[in-house]
Amino acid sequence: MGNRELMGGRKIRIAYLVRPAEGGIKVHLLTLLSGLDRSKFEPIVICPPRISLFAEVQEKGIPAILLDMVGEISISKDFFAITKLRRILQELKPDILHMHSFKAGLMGRLAALSIARRPKLILTEHAFIFDERTTYLKRALIGGIGWFLSRFTHRIITVSNALKNELISEQKIEPSKIVTIYNGVTFAPIERKIKNGMLVGTVSRLAPQKGVDYFIHAAALIAEQFPQARFCIVGDGPQRQSLELLAESLRIRDKIDFLGFRRDALDIVRTFDVFVLASTRESFGLTLVEALSQGIPVVASRTGGIVEIVDDEISGLLAEPGNPYEIANQVCRLLADPDLARQLAETGARLVRERFSSEVMINETQKLYMEIL
């Protein structure tokens, strides 16, 4: 049966619900929307007004509806947002409501469950919900909510198998409801940049789980072995000031460039001799894929979805999360052995372009839409 026959000769209307997000979720959704088959699907984005996604989807000719949603849990604000979302869904009558992140999934499903013409419900989880600071009570509460709402959810997409395993173990979600669809990247051509000296860098939000403090500690150790090395941190976040103070205390502030948020981050990555991702928890690692795709040798933490991207000693080098000595040792191996670095980089570029293309992500997502309809 064809798509048009299935929906009575009209396009399949999909409403995308997004919480306040400027990082990986935004990139993921824009990539998906850019390749969505518009002859079959009619996308509409529902998102908060104070994020750049609102303007960017409109530039692509996709309608966007404002919903004043906050990132954290707020009983009063969430109640009003759910009430408004319920009215929006009643007017739109989407065939599918595709929610992105736990918060959007919570609000979207609560709104959808109370309307007569309920859309098919898909939730994409982009990140781990729990960490070592999460209390037992909070784990139990969130896990229970996740399990209950999953009973009314047609599919849950995870961006890595590591994230899928967490949902199964922590929220007791039925494995048959979960499918892993890796984040996809629209790969830019590989461009070699002229490199002077040794430059080791990272692109990351400056937040605790990203392990940038371990990168800085590792930088101090690397500088002892390679005094000519320099370091670069692209990204911003709540830890920036404390990280700059850490670099000063380790007496390597003059060797580290804190560049903040940059729209030309990929061009900067092309100048790196080694790319480092020192996260202590990482559900996927989009910046890691982008660095590998440019033929940059990488050192990354052996955690979460990273091990699904990097094959240790084949496409990159792995280190134990939170261990700056091991991170430094692996970086020094690459700086001291250009042949090893080149071999790993070439294999890494080939493998990620095969495994993590935007075309694969878009096709698998569209196939899922048709499957649940």
C-alpha positions as a Markdown table, in Angstrom:
| # | Residue | x | y | z |
|---|---|---|---|---|
| 1 | Met | 0.0 | 0.0 | 0.0 |
| 2 | Gly | 1.5 | 3.4 | -1.0 |
| 3 | Asn | 1.8 | 6.3 | 1.4 |
| 4 | Arg | -0.9 | 8.4 | -0.2 |
| 5 | Glu | -3.3 | 5.4 | -0.2 |
| 6 | Leu | -2.5 | 4.9 | 3.5 |
| 7 | Met | -3.4 | 8.4 | 4.4 |
| 8 | Gly | -6.3 | 8.9 | 2.0 |
| 9 | Gly | -4.3 | 10.7 | -0.6 |
| 10 | Arg | -2.8 | 13.4 | 1.7 |
| 11 | Lys | 0.5 | 14.0 | 3.2 |
| 12 | Ile | 1.4 | 12.6 | 6.6 |
| 13 | Arg | 1.4 | 15.4 | 9.1 |
| 14 | Ile | 4.1 | 15.2 | 11.8 |
| 15 | Ala | 4.4 | 17.6 | 14.7 |
| 16 | Tyr | 7.8 | 17.9 | 16.2 |
| 17 | Leu | 7.9 | 19.0 | 19.9 |
| 18 | Val | 11.2 | 20.3 | 21.2 |
| 19 | Arg | 12.2 | 21.7 | 24.6 |
| 20 | Pro | 14.6 | 24.7 | 24.9 |
| 21 | Ala | 17.7 | 23.3 | 23.1 |
| 22 | Glu | 20.6 | 24.8 | 21.2 |
| 23 | Gly | 23.0 | 21.9 | 21.0 |
| 24 | Gly | 22.8 | 18.3 | 19.6 |
| 25 | Ile | 19.0 | 18.2 | 19.7 |
| 26 | Lys | 18.8 | 21.3 | 17.4 |
| 27 | Val | 21.4 | 19.9 | 15.0 |
| 28 | His | 19.6 | 16.5 | 14.9 |
| 29 | Leu | 16.2 | 18.0 | 14.2 |
| 30 | Leu | 17.5 | 20.4 | 11.5 |
| 31 | Thr | 19.3 | 17.6 | 9.8 |
| 32 | Leu | 16.2 | 15.4 | 9.9 |
| 33 | Leu | 14.0 | 18.2 | 8.5 |
| 34 | Ser | 16.5 | 19.1 | 5.8 |
| 35 | Gly | 16.2 | 15.6 | 4.3 |
| 36 | Leu | 12.6 | 14.7 | 5.1 |
| 37 | Asp | 10.6 | 13.7 | 2.0 |
| 38 | Arg | 8.3 | 16.7 | 1.7 |
| 39 | Ser | 6.2 | 14.9 | -1.0 |
| 40 | Lys | 5.0 | 12.5 | 1.7 |
| 41 | Phe | 5.4 | 14.3 | 5.0 |
| 42 | Glu | 4.2 | 17.6 | 6.2 |
| 43 | Pro | 6.4 | 18.7 | 9.2 |
| 44 | Ile | 5.4 | 21.3 | 11.8 |
| 45 | Val | 7.7 | 22.3 | 14.7 |
| 46 | Ile | 6.4 | 23.2 | 18.1 |
| 47 | Cys | 9.1 | 24.9 | 20.2 |
| 48 | Pro | 9.8 | 27.7 | 22.7 |
| 49 | Pro | 10.2 | 31.2 | 21.4 |
| 50 | Arg | 13.6 | 31.9 | 22.9 |
| 51 | Ile | 15.7 | 29.5 | 20.9 |
| 52 | Ser | 17.2 | 29.9 | 17.4 |
| 53 | Leu | 15.5 | 26.8 | 16.1 |
| 54 | Phe | 12.3 | 28.8 | 15.8 |
| 55 | Ala | 13.7 | 31.1 | 13.1 |
| 56 | Glu | 15.8 | 28.4 | 11.5 |
| 57 | Val | 13.0 | 26.1 | 10.7 |
| 58 | Gln | 10.9 | 28.9 | 9.3 |
| 59 | Glu | 13.8 | 29.8 | 7.0 |
| 60 | Lys | 13.5 | 26.2 | 5.6 |
| 61 | Gly | 9.8 | 26.9 | 4.9 |
| 62 | Ile | 8.5 | 24.8 | 7.8 |
| 63 | Pro | 5.8 | 26.2 | 10.0 |
| 64 | Ala | 6.7 | 26.8 | 13.6 |
| 65 | Ile | 4.3 | 27.2 | 16.5 |
| 66 | Leu | 5.4 | 28.9 | 19.7 |
| 67 | Leu | 5.0 | 27.1 | 23.0 |
| 68 | Asp | 6.4 | 28.7 | 26.1 |
| 69 | Met | 8.1 | 25.6 | 27.6 |
| 70 | Val | 10.9 | 25.7 | 30.1 |
| 71 | Gly | 13.8 | 23.2 | 30.4 |
| 72 | Glu | 13.4 | 22.3 | 34.0 |
| 73 | Ile | 10.4 | 20.9 | 35.8 |
| 74 | Ser | 8.0 | 23.6 | 36.9 |
| 75 | Ile | 4.5 | 22.5 | 38.0 |
| 76 | Ser | 2.8 | 25.8 | 37.3 |
| 77 | Lys | 4.5 | 26.6 | 34.0 |
| 78 | Asp | 4.3 | 23.1 | 32.8 |
| 79 | Phe | 0.6 | 22.9 | 33.5 |
| 80 | Phe | -0.2 | 26.0 | 31.4 |
| 81 | Ala | 2.2 | 24.7 | 28.6 |
| 82 | Ile | 0.5 | 21.3 | 28.6 |
| 83 | Thr | -3.0 | 22.9 | 28.4 |
| 84 | Lys | -1.9 | 25.1 | 25.4 |
| 85 | Leu | -0.2 | 22.1 | 23.7 |
| 86 | Arg | -3.4 | 20.1 | 24.0 |
| 87 | Arg | -5.3 | 22.9 | 22.2 |
| 88 | Ile | -2.5 | 23.0 | 19.5 |
| 89 | Leu | -2.7 | 19.3 | 18.9 |
| 90 | Gln | -6.5 | 19.4 | 18.7 |
| 91 | Glu | -6.3 | 22.1 | 16.0 |
| 92 | Leu | -3.4 | 20.5 | 14.1 |
| 93 | Lys | -4.6 | 16.9 | 14.2 |
| 94 | Pro | -1.2 | 15.5 | 13.4 |
| 95 | Asp | -0.8 | 11.9 | 12.4 |
| 96 | Ile | 2.4 | 11.6 | 14.4 |
| 97 | Leu | 3.7 | 13.6 | 17.4 |
| 98 | His | 7.5 | 13.2 | 17.4 |
| 99 | Met | 8.9 | 14.5 | 20.8 |
| 100 | His | 12.6 | 15.1 | 21.4 |
| 101 | Ser | 14.0 | 14.7 | 25.0 |
| 102 | Phe | 12.5 | 13.4 | 28.2 |
| 103 | Lys | 10.9 | 16.8 | 29.1 |
| 104 | Ala | 9.2 | 17.2 | 25.7 |
| 105 | Gly | 8.2 | 13.5 | 26.0 |
| 106 | Leu | 6.6 | 14.1 | 29.4 |
| 107 | Met | 4.6 | 17.1 | 28.3 |
| 108 | Gly | 3.7 | 15.9 | 24.8 |
| 109 | Arg | 2.4 | 12.6 | 26.0 |
| 110 | Leu | 0.4 | 14.1 | 28.9 |
| 111 | Ala | -1.2 | 16.6 | 26.4 |
| 112 | Ala | -1.9 | 13.9 | 23.8 |
| 113 | Leu | -3.4 | 11.3 | 26.1 |
| 114 | Ser | -6.4 | 13.7 | 26.9 |
| 115 | Ile | -7.5 | 14.4 | 23.3 |
| 116 | Ala | -10.0 | 12.3 | 21.3 |
| 117 | Arg | -8.0 | 12.0 | 18.1 |
| 118 | Arg | -4.7 | 10.9 | 19.6 |
| 119 | Pro | -1.7 | 10.9 | 17.2 |
| 120 | Lys | 0.9 | 8.2 | 17.1 |
| 121 | Leu | 3.5 | 9.0 | 19.6 |
| 122 | Ile | 7.3 | 8.8 | 19.1 |
| 123 | Leu | 9.9 | 9.9 | 21.6 |
| 124 | Thr | 13.6 | 10.4 | 20.7 |
| 125 | Glu | 15.8 | 10.3 | 23.8 |
| 126 | His | 19.1 | 12.2 | 23.2 |
| 127 | Ala | 20.9 | 12.0 | 26.5 |
| 128 | Phe | 21.3 | 10.0 | 29.7 |
| 129 | Ile | 18.9 | 11.2 | 32.4 |
| 130 | Phe | 20.7 | 9.8 | 35.4 |
| 131 | Asp | 24.3 | 10.3 | 36.7 |
| 132 | Glu | 26.2 | 9.5 | 39.8 |
| 133 | Arg | 24.6 | 12.5 | 41.6 |
| 134 | Thr | 21.0 | 11.3 | 41.0 |
| 135 | Thr | 19.3 | 10.2 | 44.2 |
| 136 | Tyr | 17.6 | 6.9 | 44.6 |
| 137 | Leu | 14.2 | 8.7 | 45.1 |
| 138 | Lys | 14.7 | 10.7 | 41.9 |
| 139 | Arg | 15.7 | 7.6 | 39.9 |
| 140 | Ala | 12.6 | 5.7 | 41.1 |
| 141 | Leu | 10.3 | 8.7 | 40.4 |
| 142 | Ile | 11.6 | 9.4 | 36.9 |
| 143 | Gly | 11.9 | 5.7 | 36.1 |
| 144 | Gly | 8.3 | 5.1 | 37.1 |
| 145 | Ile | 7.0 | 8.0 | 35.0 |
| 146 | Gly | 9.0 | 6.8 | 32.0 |
| 147 | Trp | 7.7 | 3.3 | 32.3 |
| 148 | Phe | 4.1 | 4.4 | 32.7 |
| 149 | Leu | 4.2 | 6.8 | 29.7 |
| 150 | Ser | 6.0 | 4.2 | 27.6 |
| 151 | Arg | 2.8 | 2.1 | 27.6 |
| 152 | Phe | 1.2 | 4.8 | 25.5 |
| 153 | Thr | 4.2 | 5.4 | 23.3 |
| 154 | His | 4.4 | 3.6 | 19.9 |
| 155 | Arg | 8.2 | 3.8 | 19.6 |
| 156 | Ile | 11.1 | 5.3 | 21.5 |
| 157 | Ile | 14.2 | 6.2 | 19.5 |
| 158 | Thr | 17.6 | 6.2 | 21.2 |
| 159 | Val | 20.8 | 7.7 | 19.6 |
| 160 | Ser | 22.9 | 4.9 | 20.9 |
| 161 | Asn | 22.6 | 1.3 | 22.2 |
| 162 | Ala | 24.1 | 2.6 | 25.5 |
| 163 | Leu | 21.2 | 4.9 | 25.9 |
| 164 | Lys | 18.8 | 2.1 | 24.9 |
| 165 | Asn | 20.3 | -0.1 | 27.6 |
| 166 | Glu | 19.8 | 2.6 | 30.2 |
| 167 | Leu | 16.1 | 2.9 | 29.4 |
| 168 | Ile | 15.6 | -0.8 | 29.7 |
| 169 | Ser | 17.5 | -1.1 | 33.0 |
| 170 | Glu | 16.5 | 2.1 | 34.7 |
| 171 | Gln | 12.9 | 2.7 | 33.4 |
| 172 | Lys | 12.0 | -1.0 | 32.7 |
| 173 | Ile | 10.8 | -0.1 | 29.3 |
| 174 | Glu | 9.9 | -3.0 | 27.0 |
| 175 | Pro | 12.9 | -3.6 | 24.6 |
| 176 | Ser | 10.6 | -4.1 | 21.6 |
| 177 | Lys | 9.4 | -0.5 | 21.9 |
| 178 | Ile | 12.9 | 0.9 | 21.6 |
| 179 | Val | 14.9 | 1.3 | 18.4 |
| 180 | Thr | 18.4 | 2.8 | 18.0 |
| 181 | Ile | 18.9 | 5.2 | 15.2 |
| 182 | Tyr | 22.3 | 6.9 | 15.3 |
| 183 | Asn | 22.6 | 10.6 | 14.9 |
| 184 | Gly | 23.4 | 11.4 | 11.3 |
| 185 | Val | 25.8 | 14.0 | 10.0 |
| 186 | Thr | 25.8 | 15.8 | 6.6 |
| 187 | Phe | 29.5 | 15.4 | 6.0 |
| 188 | Ala | 31.6 | 18.3 | 4.6 |
| 189 | Pro | 34.4 | 17.5 | 2.2 |
| 190 | Ile | 37.7 | 16.7 | 4.0 |
| 191 | Glu | 39.9 | 19.7 | 3.9 |
| 192 | Arg | 43.5 | 19.5 | 5.1 |
| 193 | Lys | 44.6 | 22.6 | 7.0 |
| 194 | Ile | 48.3 | 23.7 | 7.2 |
| 195 | Lys | 49.4 | 23.0 | 10.7 |
| 196 | Asn | 52.2 | 24.7 | 12.6 |
| 197 | Gly | 53.4 | 23.0 | 15.7 |
| 198 | Met | 51.2 | 20.7 | 17.7 |
| 199 | Leu | 47.6 | 21.6 | 18.4 |
| 200 | Val | 45.4 | 19.4 | 20.7 |
| 201 | Gly | 41.8 | 20.5 | 21.0 |
| 202 | Thr | 38.2 | 19.7 | 22.0 |
| 203 | Val | 34.7 | 21.0 | 21.1 |
| 204 | Ser | 32.4 | 20.7 | 24.0 |
| 205 | Arg | 29.8 | 22.4 | 26.2 |
| 206 | Leu | 31.6 | 23.5 | 29.3 |
| 207 | Ala | 29.5 | 21.4 | 31.7 |
| 208 | Pro | 30.6 | 18.8 | 34.3 |
| 209 | Gln | 29.7 | 15.7 | 32.4 |
| 210 | Lys | 31.8 | 16.8 | 29.4 |
| 211 | Gly | 35.1 | 16.3 | 31.4 |
| 212 | Val | 36.8 | 19.4 | 30.1 |
| 213 | Asp | 38.6 | 19.7 | 33.5 |
| 214 | Tyr | 40.2 | 16.3 | 32.8 |
| 215 | Phe | 41.2 | 17.6 | 29.4 |
| 216 | Ile | 43.0 | 20.6 | 31.0 |
| 217 | His | 44.7 | 18.3 | 33.6 |
| 218 | Ala | 45.8 | 16.1 | 30.6 |
| 219 | Ala | 47.0 | 19.2 | 28.8 |
| 220 | Ala | 49.4 | 20.0 | 31.7 |
| 221 | Leu | 50.8 | 16.5 | 31.5 |
| 222 | Ile | 51.2 | 16.6 | 27.7 |
| 223 | Ala | 53.0 | 20.0 | 27.9 |
| 224 | Glu | 55.6 | 18.3 | 30.1 |
| 225 | Gln | 56.4 | 15.9 | 27.2 |
| 226 | Phe | 55.8 | 18.3 | 24.3 |
| 227 | Pro | 56.6 | 21.9 | 25.5 |
| 228 | Gln | 55.7 | 23.2 | 22.0 |
| 229 | Ala | 52.2 | 21.9 | 22.1 |
| 230 | Arg | 49.2 | 24.2 | 22.3 |
| 231 | Phe | 45.6 | 23.5 | 23.3 |
| 232 | Cys | 42.2 | 24.8 | 22.2 |
| 233 | Ile | 38.8 | 24.6 | 23.8 |
| 234 | Val | 35.8 | 25.5 | 21.6 |
| 235 | Gly | 32.5 | 25.9 | 23.4 |
| 236 | Asp | 30.9 | 27.7 | 26.3 |
| 237 | Gly | 28.9 | 26.8 | 29.3 |
| 238 | Pro | 28.5 | 27.2 | 33.1 |
| 239 | Gln | 32.0 | 26.0 | 33.9 |
| 240 | Arg | 34.0 | 28.4 | 31.8 |
| 241 | Gln | 35.3 | 30.6 | 34.6 |
| 242 | Ser | 36.2 | 27.7 | 36.8 |
| 243 | Leu | 38.0 | 26.0 | 33.9 |
| 244 | Glu | 40.0 | 29.1 | 33.1 |
| 245 | Leu | 41.0 | 29.3 | 36.8 |
| 246 | Leu | 42.0 | 25.6 | 36.7 |
| 247 | Ala | 44.3 | 26.3 | 33.7 |
| 248 | Glu | 45.9 | 29.2 | 35.6 |
| 249 | Ser | 46.4 | 27.1 | 38.7 |
| 250 | Leu | 48.2 | 24.4 | 36.6 |
| 251 | Arg | 50.3 | 27.2 | 35.0 |
| 252 | Ile | 49.2 | 26.4 | 31.4 |
| 253 | Arg | 46.7 | 29.2 | 30.9 |
| 254 | Asp | 49.1 | 30.8 | 28.3 |
| 255 | Lys | 49.0 | 27.5 | 26.3 |
| 256 | Ile | 45.2 | 27.1 | 26.1 |
| 257 | Asp | 42.9 | 29.2 | 23.9 |
| 258 | Phe | 39.3 | 29.4 | 25.2 |
| 259 | Leu | 37.4 | 30.3 | 22.0 |
| 260 | Gly | 33.9 | 30.1 | 23.3 |
| 261 | Phe | 31.0 | 29.2 | 21.1 |
| 262 | Arg | 31.9 | 29.3 | 17.4 |
| 263 | Arg | 29.8 | 28.8 | 14.3 |
| 264 | Asp | 33.0 | 27.9 | 12.4 |
| 265 | Ala | 33.9 | 25.1 | 14.9 |
| 266 | Leu | 34.5 | 22.6 | 12.1 |
| 267 | Asp | 37.0 | 24.8 | 10.4 |
| 268 | Ile | 38.8 | 25.1 | 13.7 |
| 269 | Val | 38.8 | 21.3 | 14.2 |
| 270 | Arg | 40.5 | 20.9 | 10.8 |
| 271 | Thr | 43.6 | 22.6 | 12.3 |
| 272 | Phe | 43.8 | 20.1 | 15.2 |
| 273 | Asp | 46.6 | 17.5 | 15.3 |
| 274 | Val | 44.5 | 15.5 | 17.8 |
| 275 | Phe | 40.9 | 15.9 | 18.8 |
| 276 | Val | 40.0 | 14.9 | 22.4 |
| 277 | Leu | 36.5 | 14.2 | 23.9 |
| 278 | Ala | 37.0 | 13.6 | 27.6 |
| 279 | Ser | 33.3 | 13.2 | 28.6 |
| 280 | Thr | 32.5 | 11.2 | 31.7 |
| 281 | Arg | 29.0 | 10.4 | 30.4 |
| 282 | Glu | 28.1 | 10.7 | 26.7 |
| 283 | Ser | 25.0 | 9.3 | 25.0 |
| 284 | Phe | 26.5 | 9.7 | 21.5 |
| 285 | Gly | 29.2 | 12.3 | 20.7 |
| 286 | Leu | 28.3 | 14.3 | 17.6 |
| 287 | Thr | 31.5 | 16.4 | 17.7 |
| 288 | Leu | 33.5 | 13.2 | 17.8 |
| 289 | Val | 31.9 | 12.0 | 14.5 |
| 290 | Glu | 32.5 | 15.4 | 12.9 |
| 291 | Ala | 36.2 | 15.4 | 13.9 |
| 292 | Leu | 36.7 | 11.8 | 12.7 |
| 293 | Ser | 34.9 | 12.6 | 9.4 |
| 294 | Gln | 37.6 | 15.2 | 8.7 |
| 295 | Gly | 40.5 | 12.7 | 9.1 |
| 296 | Ile | 41.5 | 14.1 | 12.5 |
| 297 | Pro | 43.0 | 11.4 | 14.9 |
| 298 | Val | 41.0 | 11.2 | 18.1 |
| 299 | Val | 41.3 | 10.3 | 21.8 |
| 300 | Ala | 38.0 | 9.8 | 23.6 |
| 301 | Ser | 36.6 | 8.4 | 26.8 |
| 302 | Arg | 35.6 | 4.7 | 27.0 |
| 303 | Thr | 32.0 | 5.4 | 28.0 |
| 304 | Gly | 28.4 | 5.4 | 26.8 |
| 305 | Gly | 27.8 | 5.8 | 23.0 |
| 306 | Ile | 31.5 | 6.8 | 22.3 |
| 307 | Val | 32.5 | 3.1 | 22.2 |
| 308 | Glu | 29.9 | 2.7 | 19.4 |
| 309 | Ile | 31.7 | 5.4 | 17.4 |
| 310 | Val | 35.4 | 4.7 | 18.1 |
| 311 | Asp | 36.9 | 1.2 | 17.6 |
| 312 | Asp | 39.9 | 1.3 | 20.0 |
| 313 | Glu | 43.3 | 1.1 | 18.2 |
| 314 | Ile | 41.5 | 0.9 | 14.9 |
| 315 | Ser | 39.7 | 4.2 | 14.3 |
| 316 | Gly | 41.0 | 6.1 | 17.4 |
| 317 | Leu | 42.3 | 5.7 | 20.9 |
| 318 | Leu | 40.2 | 5.3 | 24.0 |
| 319 | Ala | 41.0 | 6.2 | 27.6 |
| 320 | Glu | 39.2 | 5.6 | 30.9 |
| 321 | Pro | 36.8 | 8.4 | 31.7 |
| 322 | Gly | 38.0 | 10.8 | 34.4 |
| 323 | Asn | 41.6 | 9.7 | 34.0 |
| 324 | Pro | 43.8 | 12.6 | 32.8 |
| 325 | Tyr | 47.0 | 10.5 | 32.9 |
| 326 | Glu | 45.6 | 7.9 | 30.4 |
| 327 | Ile | 44.2 | 10.7 | 28.2 |
| 328 | Ala | 47.6 | 12.4 | 28.2 |
| 329 | Asn | 49.4 | 9.1 | 27.4 |
| 330 | Gln | 47.1 | 8.4 | 24.4 |
| 331 | Val | 47.5 | 11.9 | 23.0 |
| 332 | Cys | 51.3 | 11.7 | 23.4 |
| 333 | Arg | 51.3 | 8.4 | 21.5 |
| 334 | Leu | 49.7 | 10.2 | 18.5 |
| 335 | Leu | 52.0 | 13.2 | 18.7 |
| 336 | Ala | 55.0 | 11.0 | 18.9 |
| 337 | Asp | 53.9 | 8.6 | 16.1 |
| 338 | Pro | 52.6 | 10.4 | 13.0 |
| 339 | Asp | 52.2 | 7.1 | 11.1 |
| 340 | Leu | 49.9 | 5.7 | 13.8 |
| 341 | Ala | 48.0 | 9.0 | 13.9 |
| 342 | Arg | 47.5 | 9.0 | 10.1 |
| 343 | Gln | 46.5 | 5.3 | 10.0 |
| 344 | Leu | 43.8 | 5.8 | 12.7 |
| 345 | Ala | 42.6 | 9.0 | 11.1 |
| 346 | Glu | 42.1 | 7.5 | 7.7 |
| 347 | Thr | 40.2 | 4.5 | 9.1 |
| 348 | Gly | 38.1 | 6.7 | 11.4 |
| 349 | Ala | 37.1 | 8.9 | 8.5 |
| 350 | Arg | 36.0 | 6.0 | 6.4 |
| 351 | Leu | 34.1 | 4.2 | 9.1 |
| 352 | Val | 32.1 | 7.2 | 10.4 |
| 353 | Arg | 31.1 | 8.2 | 6.9 |
| 354 | Glu | 29.7 | 4.7 | 6.3 |
| 355 | Arg | 28.0 | 4.4 | 9.7 |
| 356 | Phe | 26.7 | 7.9 | 10.6 |
| 357 | Ser | 25.5 | 9.6 | 7.5 |
| 358 | Ser | 22.4 | 11.9 | 7.6 |
| 359 | Glu | 20.9 | 9.8 | 4.8 |
| 360 | Val | 20.9 | 6.7 | 6.9 |
| 361 | Met | 19.3 | 8.5 | 9.9 |
| 362 | Ile | 16.6 | 10.1 | 7.7 |
| 363 | Asn | 15.7 | 7.0 | 5.8 |
| 364 | Glu | 15.5 | 4.9 | 9.0 |
| 365 | Thr | 13.3 | 7.5 | 10.7 |
| 366 | Gln | 11.0 | 7.8 | 7.7 |
| 367 | Lys | 10.7 | 4.0 | 7.6 |
| 368 | Leu | 9.7 | 4.0 | 11.3 |
| 369 | Tyr | 7.0 | 6.6 | 10.6 |
| 370 | Met | 5.4 | 4.4 | 8.0 |
| 371 | Glu | 5.8 | 1.3 | 10.2 |
| 372 | Ile | 3.8 | 2.7 | 13.1 |
| 373 | Leu | 1.1 | 4.0 | 10.7 |
